[in-house]
Amino acid sequence: MYRALEECIIDLEKNGHLVRITEEVDPYLEMAAIHLKVYEAGGPALLFENVKGSKFRAVSNLFGTIERSKFIFRSTWQAAENVIALRNDPVKALKHPFKNMESGFAALKALPIKKSVSTPVAAQEISISDLPLIQSWPMDGGAFVTLPQIYSEDPDKPGIMNSNLGMYRVQLTGNDYEMNKEIGLHYQIHRGIGVHQDKANKLGQPLKVSCFVGGPPAHTLSAVMPLPEGMSEITFAGLLSGRRFQYSYIDGYCISNDADFVITGEIHAGETKPEGPFGDHLGYYSLTHPFPVMKVKKVYAKPNAIWPFTVVGRPPQEDTSFGQLIHELTGDAIKQEIPGVKEVHAVDAAGVHPLLFAIGSERYTPYQKVKQPTEMLTIANRILGTGQLSLAKYLFITAEEDRPITTHDEVDFMTYILERIDLHRDIHFYTNTTIDTLDYSGTGLNSGSKVVFAAYGDQKRELCKEVPNELKELREYGSARLIMPGVVAMQAPAFTDYASVQKEMKGLADAIHARGPLPSCPLIILCDDSSFLSATIHNFLWATFTRSNPSHDIYGVNSYYENKHWACDNVIIDARVKPHQAPPLIPDPTVEKNIERLFVKGASLGGIL
């Protein structure tokens, strides 16, 4: 268990999990580019000891592999897992009170403790401009905090036990922010801080916010944990770190005594400023939009403070490890929340929120010979109405029957569904609804649509293992390539506008229909580059589900409506880039060339790649 970030860094270094970079490195693009290369190579954590323009060191890639993440939490992992399991299923504690007593004591010892003595992080007051101002991507709006712990309290019930600790990105420089006096706070819908701000607004008072950076790694992970009802992030931080969360108050602001840095400030009702662009986890830039501006009160740093950061981009990235850790720690939480669910998997390769795979159950009508999705549709509605899962666009759901399946084998899972789905019955749309704030495939910020593909019953078709002749030499749609069984990518002319594309898609669907039935290929993907889309399953998942809005971009061969239900013989998803979508993340070639100096023999990272 670590009392400080530096203790973790020393431990990682002793055990071969960390490398020090002694050369001066520019926080503008270079640090991020180095991180990306090392992460992709499965390399170690990185301690930047000489950050240009700042006296503070910086560390990245702490959670770059699931093995390293588990190493960091090796002494407290089991206790945290046990306590969460009890919260998910409290009946277990009643059935086995003595067996679970140890977990109860662990949870009790995790309660936060207030300290009145001086706190290390308050040892020096600094300015925003003193921090390592790290910019990750060329078109980013400025420097951002990428691993913050944003703390706020319920204005109706102040105090640490009614607080929210979340990870919302913070823009430190750029745009219209007054340097050292203002920073941008980007939080999305369904976030705890939003509830607190709404209450503060109604009370006519500003919301006090503290931004903790660094401290024990457990505090960072706690800020992204979806915890069971009644368990606070602060308590979990103490549980996972094996040490009670220690805090104090300065000028009415909560201070994490173990943090490396703390930024305090206020958010006032109705006061926003442009925030962004920012290279995000979908693999594109989230664009500039008005978000709350935080008026900086004070900035603190402990002696020899270390600035932790990550780089966000097209998955997989370091935050992929967060997702894996969360999945392993929360275990069966989703089963407790939604009866009948066996698995729900937010597909990382597709940017997490755009695509969900789920396995449910089908128990409603066991006496009927005809097998079709019934209970699964109820489960699908529950999934799409639950927390962050409600931001998904595509949900593929099935139930096991003739063989076991898992949502984590993407090809096998989709094959299972495509073999069984009835395209005349099993596609269900939700239009004019909410999607992820960072997803620009929809009709506006937070606005778009959803679709459920539900499949159950006996196998209905054999899926094609090569491109069917019916999809070859179709006018302007050349270079058809097989992605996986039953799924074909077709290269198409560049997207123009929806009015023109409606006619274009009708012509394509009619041309395919005229060539006769094509049951072996239930899913056709239109794209700008079929070689790219078919090169890897990850390319297919990323481009298809981040670049399409179900209500606008799904078409069908021989499609029709019956009693307002849409049906077709073959689904066509238009995954071409649209003019209104955000640009993809592309590294700066000059920077890529510059950082090669660090990977040559004799340099800090020589032999890493």
C-alpha positions, -999 to +999 in steps of 0.1 A: +000+000+000+013+034-009+010+066+010+021+087-019+026+086-057+064+086-053+063+055-032+045+037-060+071+050-086+100+037-065+083+004-061+076+001-098+112+010-106+126-016-082+105-043-099+114-033-135+081-016-143+093+020-147+120+039-167+133+074-160+136+098-189+164+122-180+165+142-213+146+174-215+112+167-232+087+193-244+052+190-229+038+203-262+031+170-281+065+153-274+056+138-240+023+124-254+040+110-285+066+092-264+039+078-241+019+065-271+049+047-286+058+031-253+022+021-245+018+005-279+050-016-273+036-028-240+064-009-223+070+004-187+057+034-168+076+066-176+090+092-152+098+124-171+125+141-149+131+171-171+099+187-183+106+218-204+091+249-188+083+233-155+102+224-123+079+195-117+084+159-128+056+140-146+047+103-148+026+084-174+017+048-183+013+038-147-017+017-157-004+008-191-009-029-187-034-049-166-005-068-151+012-036-138-021-023-126-027-054-105+008-053-093+002-017-080-029-029-060-016-064-051-020-060-014-055-044-013-072-059-044-089-088-027-102-068+002-117-042-022-132-069-044-148-086-014-164-054-001-179-045-035-193-080-037-210-076-004-224-043-015-237-059-047-253-088-028-258-079+009-278-111+014-244-129+013-233-111+045-264-123+063-259-159+052-222-160+061-217-133+088-184-146+102-169-154+068-176-118+057-166-101+090-131-093+076-146-075+047-168-054+070-138-044+090-119-035+058-148-012+048-149+004+082-111+011+082-116+028+048-137+056+061-120+090+055-103+109+083-101+146+088-067+160+098-063+194+114-025+195+111-008+211+082-011+191+050+020+184+028+002+195-004-003+229+011+035+234+016+037+257-014+013+278-034+020+279-071+003+290-103-013+271-132+016+283-154+040+264-131+025+230-139+036+207-167+013+220-194+009+189-215-008+190-249-014+156-264-026+162-300-019+189-326-054+203-327-061+203-290-073+236-276-045+238-251-030+219-222-053+195-202-053+176-170-060+140-181-060+122-147-078+146-124-099+137-094-126+164-093-142+167-059-175+184-051-200+182-022-238+181-021-248+217-013-279+204+005-258+180+027-222+193+029-195+170+040-171+144+026-196+115+030-219+133+005-193+141-020-186+131-056-151+123-069-151+121-106-127+122-135-137+151-158-111+166-181-098+200-172-085+226-197-056+246-182-047+269-211-060+282-244-093+295-258-106+324-237-094+313-203-075+340-184-042+324-175-038+314-139-073+327-130-097+304-151-097+268-162-123+248-181-142+219-166-158+194-190-183+170-176-208+150-195-244+141-188-251+116-160-223+129-139-225+134-101-210+169-102-238+180-124-263+172-097-243+192-072-240+222-096-278+221-102-284+222-065-260+251-060-276+270-088-310+267-072-296+279-039-281+309-056-245+300-046-214+290-065-202+254-063-169+249-046-147+224-065-113+209-057-092+192-083-068+167-069-039+154-090-016+126-080-015+109-046-018+072-042-028+055-075-059+041-058-073+077-056-070+080-094-088+048-100-115+056-075-124+087-096-135+065-125-152+036-105-189+030-110-196+020-074-226+003-058-253+025-044-243+039-010-205+035-014-186+067-019-156+071-041-137+086-011-144+054+010-133+032-020-101+053-023-092+044+013-102+008+008-081+003-024-051+022-010-052+003+023-051+037+041-079+060+051-084+090+028-069+119+047-083+154+042-085+189+056-102+221+047-086+254+036-107+284+028-138+261+028-123+238+001-117+202+007-080+192+003-067+157-002-037+156+021-020+129+000-024+146-034+006+159-052-013+189-065-047+206-056-065+233-076-094+249-058-120+272-073-157+280-079-182+273-107-209+300-110-244+295-124-247+302-161-210+310-166-194+290-194-165+294-219-155+275-250-137+243-241-119+220-265-110+207-290-096+176-273-083+143-287-107+118-271-112+081-265-134+076-296-103+083-317-114+118-329-113+153-316-142+164-294-149+199-307-152+232-290-184+237-269-194+259-240-187+242-206-185+255-171-155+278-163-139+273-130-125+305-113-093+295-097-089+303-060-055+286-052-031+260-066-010+239-042+019+215-047+036+192-022+075+192-021+089+172-050+054+168-064+049+145-095+023+152-122+005+121-135-009+121-169-022+099-197-029+102-234-064+097-247-070+084-282-083+057-304-085+025-283-068+006-269-050+031-247-040+033-211-076+040-201-084+005-215-067-009-183-091+012-162-120-005-180-105-040-174-099-032-137-134-019-132-149-050-149-129-073-126-136-054-094-173-049-099-178-085-111-214-094-110-228-059-102-247-057-135-264-090-127-277-076-094-289-044-110-306-060-140-321-094-134-316-118-163-284-103-175-253-126-177-229-102-193-227-066-207-196-056-225-189-020-236-166-027-266-134-009-261-123-011-297-154+008-307-147+036-282-167+021-254-200+040-255-210+035-292-213-003-290-226-028-263-226-066-265-249-083-240-260-118-230-294-121-214-319-148-207-350-160-224-375-175-199-408-159-207-424-185-230-406-219-225-438-237-235-437-222-271-420-240-299-412-208-317-381-192-302-378-154-305-365-125-284-391-115-257-375-113-223-343-101-240-361-069-252-371-061-217-335-066-206-323-044-235-346-016-223-332-019-188-296-019-202-302+013-222-317+029-192-289+023-168-262+049-160-235+053-186-248+023-206-277+046-216-253+065-238-248+035-261-259+036-298-257+000-308-267-030-286-263-065-298-280-089-274-286-127-274-291-156-249-272-188-247-289-219-257-270-246-277-235-235-267-217-211-243-207-178-256-189-147-243-192-110-252-154-106-251-149-127-283-162-101-307-161-122-339-177-153-323-203-133-305-214-114-337-213-146-357-237-162-332-261-133-335-259-130-373-265-167-377-298-164-357-312-129-362-345-125-380-340-092-399-377-088-404-385-090-367-354-084-345-342-048-352-356-022-329-348+016-331-349+044-306-349+078-323-343+114-312-326+103-280-293+109-261-259+095-270-224+102-257-214+139-256-181+130-274-199+112-302-203+134-333-221+109-355-256+121-343-277+151-350-262+174-323-244+175-290-257+145-269-284+139-296-287+108-318-304+074-319-300+038-308-307+004-322-310-030-307-302-062-327-317-090-307-313-126-317-324-159-302-333-194-313-321-219-339-295-211-365-312-196-395-284-192-420-248-202-430-227-171-432-205-164-462-168-170-458-159-150-489-174-120-508-206-132-525-208-127-563-239-106-558-218-079-541-191-078-568-190-053-597-219-031-584-215+001-603-195+026-581-192+002-551-160-016-558-133-033-537-158-054-517-139-073-490-149-098-463-145-085-427-157-116-409-183-143-416-215-127-429-200-092-429-187-075-461-171-040-465-179-022-497-160+009-508-183+038-518-180+073-532-175+100-506-205+109-486-222+142-497-254+149-479-284+129-465-308+141-491-286+128-519-276+097-500-312+085-495-315+082-533-281+066-536-289+040-509-322+031-526-304+026-559-278+003-542-304-017-523-324-022-554-293-033-574-285-059-547-321-071-545-323-075-583-294-100-581-315-124-560-317-134-523-285-130-502-291-147-469-255-155-462-245-119-459-268-102-434-245-072-428-230-049-454-208-019-444-203+010-467-170+028-461-144+051-476-116+025-476-126-012-476-089-023-472-086-004-439-120-016-426-113-052-433-077-052-422-085-060-386-116-066-365-107-036-345-107-013-376-142-027-384-156-021-349-140+014-346-149+029-380-184+013-383-198+021-349-182+056-343-191+069-378-228+059-380-260+072-364-285+042-365-316+063-375-298+080-403-272+056-415-289+022-415-305+011-447-318-022-460-321-044-490-358-049-497-366-028-466-402-020-456-423-009-427-451-030-412-471-014-384-443+011-379-417-017-375-388-015-399-376-047-416-352-058-444-334-087-460-299-074-455-287-045-433-265-018-448-246+005-424-232+036-439-199+040-421-184+067-444-170+099-428-197+125-428-190+163-431-204+171-397-183+145-379-151+154-359-117+149-375-097+118-365-065+120-344-034+121-365+001+125-349+024+153-360+051+138-382+077+163-371+072+154-335+073+117-343+107+124-359+120+145-330+113+119-303+134+092-321+164+107-302+151+091-270+149+056-284+184+053-298+211+032-281+224+051-251+193+072-246+168+067-218+144+046-239+170+028-260+159-008-265+123-002-253+107-006-287 
